[in-house]
Amino acid sequence: MKSFKLQIAAPDGLRFDGDCEQISVRGIGGDLAVLADHIPFVTALAPGDCRIYTEDGKKIRHAHCRGGMLMVSKDVVRLLSSDFEWND
């Protein structure tokens, strides 16, 4: 599967900066997933689980996101959260 650049930031610093194949989060309109070459968009995030799939889908990192913004552009996907905690 094709990968894309993902950056996750919280007020206390950068939580993730690397490549992934998919990110799944809870938007204010419901759960959503982003893959490589997704159309550009911006959405607010609701509190919920976040899953990041890396290394050909073999490694999944789980976290809890307490809301924020998800911005998908041609070159990078950025998640800005008021609080982001890794579960693993």
C-alpha contacts under 8 A as a table, 3 or more apart, distances in Angstrom:
res1	aa1	res2	aa2	distance
1	M	21	E	6.54
1	M	56	D	6.17
2	K	21	E	6.07
2	K	35	L	8.00
2	K	36	A	6.03
3	S	19	D	6.04
3	S	20	C	5.17
3	S	21	E	4.28
3	S	22	Q	7.57
3	S	35	L	7.61
3	S	36	A	5.72
4	F	19	D	5.33
4	F	20	C	5.64
4	F	21	E	6.24
4	F	35	L	7.65
4	F	36	A	5.38
4	F	75	D	7.67
4	F	76	V	6.74
4	F	77	V	7.68
5	K	17	D	7.41
5	K	18	G	5.60
5	K	19	D	4.53
5	K	20	C	6.51
5	K	75	D	7.08
5	K	76	V	4.99
5	K	77	V	6.29
6	L	16	F	7.21
6	L	17	D	5.80
6	L	18	G	5.55
6	L	19	D	5.83
6	L	20	C	6.62
6	L	76	V	5.88
6	L	77	V	4.89
6	L	78	R	5.92
6	L	79	L	7.90
7	Q	14	L	7.48
7	Q	15	R	7.64
7	Q	16	F	5.42
7	Q	17	D	4.51
7	Q	18	G	6.71
7	Q	76	V	7.49
7	Q	77	V	6.35
7	Q	78	R	4.85
7	Q	79	L	6.31
8	I	14	L	6.01
8	I	15	R	5.35
8	I	16	F	4.95
8	I	17	D	6.58
8	I	78	R	5.85
8	I	79	L	4.72
8	I	80	L	5.98
8	I	81	S	7.65
9	A	12	D	7.92
9	A	13	G	5.76
9	A	14	L	4.33
9	A	15	R	5.44
9	A	16	F	7.11
9	A	78	R	7.82
9	A	79	L	6.36
9	A	80	L	5.04
9	A	81	S	6.33
9	A	84	F	7.99
10	A	13	G	5.38
10	A	14	L	6.29
10	A	15	R	6.93
10	A	80	L	5.96
10	A	81	S	5.04
10	A	82	S	5.66
10	A	83	D	5.81
10	A	84	F	6.33
11	P	81	S	7.58
11	P	82	S	6.36
11	P	83	D	7.39
14	L	17	D	7.20
15	R	84	F	7.72
19	D	54	T	7.12
20	C	23	I	7.47
20	C	52	I	6.76
20	C	53	Y	5.81
20	C	54	T	4.56
20	C	55	E	7.23
21	E	35	L	6.08
21	E	36	A	6.65
21	E	52	I	7.70
21	E	53	Y	5.58
21	E	54	T	5.57
21	E	55	E	7.58
21	E	56	D	7.06
21	E	57	G	7.01
22	Q	33	A	6.73
22	Q	34	V	5.57
22	Q	35	L	4.85
22	Q	36	A	7.37
22	Q	52	I	5.89
22	Q	53	Y	5.13
22	Q	54	T	7.34
23	I	33	A	5.56
23	I	34	V	5.42
23	I	35	L	7.05
23	I	50	C	7.14
23	I	51	R	5.65
23	I	52	I	4.59
23	I	53	Y	6.35
24	S	31	D	7.24
24	S	32	L	5.70
24	S	33	A	4.21
24	S	34	V	6.54
24	S	50	C	5.59
24	S	51	R	5.11
24	S	52	I	6.60
25	V	31	D	5.81
25	V	32	L	5.64
25	V	33	A	6.42
25	V	45	L	7.54
25	V	48	G	7.00
25	V	49	D	6.17
25	V	50	C	4.70
25	V	51	R	6.76
26	R	29	G	7.83
26	R	30	G	5.59
26	R	31	D	4.19
26	R	32	L	6.09
26	R	45	L	5.91
26	R	46	A	5.67
26	R	47	P	6.89
26	R	48	G	5.68
26	R	49	D	6.85
26	R	50	C	7.36
27	G	30	G	5.06
27	G	31	D	5.63
27	G	32	L	6.51
27	G	43	T	6.69
27	G	44	A	5.95
27	G	45	L	4.20
27	G	46	A	5.32
28	I	43	T	7.59
28	I	44	A	5.92
28	I	45	L	5.36
28	I	46	A	5.06
34	V	38	H	6.31
35	L	38	H	5.80
37	D	74	K	7.08
38	H	72	V	7.46
38	H	74	K	7.92
39	I	72	V	7.29
39	I	73	S	7.33
39	I	74	K	7.54
40	P	71	M	7.55
40	P	72	V	4.85
40	P	73	S	4.62
40	P	74	K	6.42
41	F	71	M	6.03
41	F	72	V	5.23
41	F	73	S	6.88
42	V	69	M	7.14
42	V	70	L	5.67
42	V	71	M	4.48
42	V	72	V	6.25
43	T	69	M	5.79
43	T	70	L	5.42
43	T	71	M	6.73
44	A	67	G	7.36
44	A	68	G	5.83
44	A	69	M	4.50
44	A	70	L	6.33
45	L	67	G	4.73
45	L	68	G	4.96
45	L	69	M	5.39
45	L	70	L	6.75
46	A	65	C	7.89
46	A	66	R	6.72
46	A	67	G	4.55
46	A	68	G	7.06
47	P	64	H	7.52
47	P	65	C	5.54
47	P	66	R	4.10
47	P	67	G	4.57
48	G	64	H	5.80
48	G	65	C	5.53
48	G	66	R	6.41
48	G	67	G	7.50
49	D	62	H	7.15
49	D	63	A	5.88
49	D	64	H	4.64
49	D	65	C	6.06
50	C	62	H	5.83
50	C	63	A	5.10
50	C	64	H	5.77
50	C	65	C	6.34
51	R	60	I	6.51
51	R	61	R	5.67
51	R	62	H	4.78
51	R	63	A	6.50
52	I	60	I	5.56
52	I	61	R	5.15
52	I	62	H	6.65
53	Y	56	D	7.63
53	Y	57	G	5.18
53	Y	58	K	7.32
53	Y	59	K	5.91
53	Y	60	I	4.61
53	Y	61	R	6.62
54	T	57	G	5.32
54	T	58	K	6.61
54	T	59	K	5.30
54	T	60	I	6.30
55	E	58	K	5.59
55	E	59	K	5.94
56	D	59	K	7.61
57	G	60	I	6.85
61	R	86	W	7.68
61	R	87	N	7.75
61	R	88	D	6.74
62	H	86	W	6.13
62	H	87	N	5.47
62	H	88	D	6.41
63	A	84	F	6.88
63	A	85	E	5.41
63	A	86	W	4.12
63	A	87	N	4.93
63	A	88	D	7.50
64	H	84	F	5.82
64	H	85	E	5.30
64	H	86	W	6.48
64	H	87	N	7.11
65	C	68	G	7.76
65	C	81	S	6.56
65	C	82	S	7.92
65	C	83	D	6.11
65	C	84	F	4.68
65	C	85	E	6.68
66	R	81	S	6.70
66	R	82	S	6.36
66	R	83	D	5.39
66	R	84	F	6.45
67	G	81	S	5.71
67	G	82	S	6.31
67	G	83	D	7.35
68	G	79	L	7.29
68	G	80	L	5.47
68	G	81	S	4.19
68	G	82	S	5.88
69	M	79	L	5.80
69	M	80	L	5.24
69	M	81	S	6.49
70	L	77	V	7.34
70	L	78	R	5.81
70	L	79	L	4.54
70	L	80	L	6.48
71	M	77	V	5.74
71	M	78	R	5.14
71	M	79	L	6.42
72	V	76	V	6.45
72	V	77	V	4.50
72	V	78	R	6.50
73	S	76	V	5.49
73	S	77	V	6.04
81	S	84	F	6.07
